[in-house]
Amino acid sequence: AAISPDGNVLAGGFLEHTILWDLSTGKASRPIPGRAHSVAPSPKGELVATYIDKVVQIWQTATGKKISEFAEDHVWAMVFCPQGKLLATGNYKKTVRLIEAATGKEIHRLAGDGTTKVLAFSHDAKIIAAGSREGAVCVWNVETGKRLRRFDDYQAEAHALAFSHDNKMLATAHADG
């Protein structure tokens, strides 16, 4: 399950559907077909990405219409950029993909340093960070795909990443505390 960054939409996979809830009313909205193994609402909740059976699909939440899809294997993490135009996916193959949400077109394929468990965009969407099961955290320039930095001081799985509001600092949380 995942909550949209604006705190208004909760999405989760249940039985045969992925259900979206409006958190202001507590009511379930239109179900999305298929039980998602991974789910990511866009920042304002207007889109939701689901990962089901080696396919990522991006849906409009208001209409239930699928707007794009692409093949992907073993997605462990997904996140939309703050503007909702890009979706980042991370998998066990040490790969982070940046995808144009409207078309499903790959913008960049970034080489990570382990099984990607968590992703975060900077607030201006110029930087993407990925934390791995093996503990490394990698940071890339979104526009160029160039790796900016690798932090490997951790021996335990990354659980959370967050950029400061001015995008100058990246906080990490790992299993070893």
N, C-alpha and C positions, 0 to 999 in steps of 0.2 A: 504494500500500500504506500501511497505517497500523497502529500499535501502540496497544493500549488503554492508558489512563493508568496502570493498575496494573501494566503490563508483562507481562501473562499471555497476551494474545491478539494475533496478527498476522493482519490481513485484507488480501487483495489480489485483484484481478480477473485471471483467467487463462482464455484460450480461451472456453468457454461458461459458466463458473461463477466465482463469487467464493468463494475458499477461505479458511477460518479455521484457523489453527494454534494449538494449545496450546503455548506457548513453554516450559512446564516439562517437557513430554514430547517436544516436537518433532513430535508427530503432528498430521496434518490432521484436522479434525472435519468435521461435516456441510457439504457444499457448498451455497451459496446460488445459485439459478438466475440466470443472466445474468452477463455480464462487466461489472463495475462500472467506470465512468470515474472515480468518486470513491467513497471508502469511509470510514466512521468507526465504530469500535467504541465502545461505551459505556464508562464508567470501569471497571466491573468485568468487562466483556466479555460481559454477559448479553444485550445487544442489539447489532445492527450495522445501520448505515444504508448503503444503496447508492444510487448515482445511475446509472441506465441509461435511455437514450432518453427524456429529458425527464420522468422520473418518479423521485422519491425513495421508496424502500421501506424500512421498518423491520422487522427480523426478530428473532425470539428465536433465539439461537445454539444453545441446548440442543435445541430441537425442530425448528428450520428453518421454523417457522410465521411467516408474514407477519402483523404486527399492525396496520400502518397504511401508507398510501401517500398521496402528494399530487403534483400536477404542479408542475414547476419547470424553468426553462429555463437551460441552461448553468451548472450548479453548478461552482464552482471550489474551494469550501471548505465543509466540514461539520465540526461538533464538537458533542458532547453536553455538557450542563452536568455538573458534578461529581456530582450526585445521579442523573443519567441520565433525568430526567423531561422535559427540553427538548432539542430539537435545533436548532442554528442552522445556516442555510445562507447562503452568499454566492454571488453570481453576477456576470456581466459588466454587468448592468443597474443597477449601483450600489445594489443592494438586499440587505439582510440580513433574513432571516425567522426568527422564533422560533416553533417548532412544538412542540406537545404530542406527545411521542413515542408515547404509548399510542393516540391518536386521529387524529393527522395534522392536527389543528385548528391554524390559525394563531393565535398569541397576539398578535404584533406584526409589522408590516412596517416596517423601519427604513430611512431614506434615507441611503445612504452617499455617499462622495465619490470614487468610482472603482470599477473592477473589483475586487471583493473576492477577495483571494488567500489570506488567512489570518484565522482567528478564534480568540478565546480567551475563556473565561469566567473570572471571578474564582473563587477557591476556595469562596466562600460563595454563588456563582451569582447575586449581586445586580447584577453588572456584566458586560457583553459588550463586547469590543473587536474591531474589524475593521481590518485593514491592506489597503491597495489596491495595485494594480499601478502606480498613479500616484504612490504614496508617502505619501498621507495615512493617518492612523490616527484612527478615530472611536471614541468610547466612549459607551455608553448605559446607562441604568438598565433592568434587565430587567423589573421590575414595571410601570413606567409607560411604557416605550418612549421616554422623554425623552432627548435627546442631552445628555450631560454635558460633553463636551469634544471638540475636534478639534485634532490635531497635524498641522501641514503643513510642518514644517521640513525634510522630506526630499524629494529630487528623484528617488529611485530606488525601485523596487518593494520592498514589505514582504515579508519572507520568514518571519519568526517573531515571535510575541508571547507573553509569559508574565507572569503576575501574581506578585508576591511572596506568600509564605504568609500575611502579614497583610493582603493586598489593598490596601496603600497605595502600591505602586509597580507600574508596568507597564514591562517591558523590551521593546524592539523591536530587530529586526535587519533591515537593509535592504541591497539589492544594492550600495550604494556603500560598505559597510563601516561 
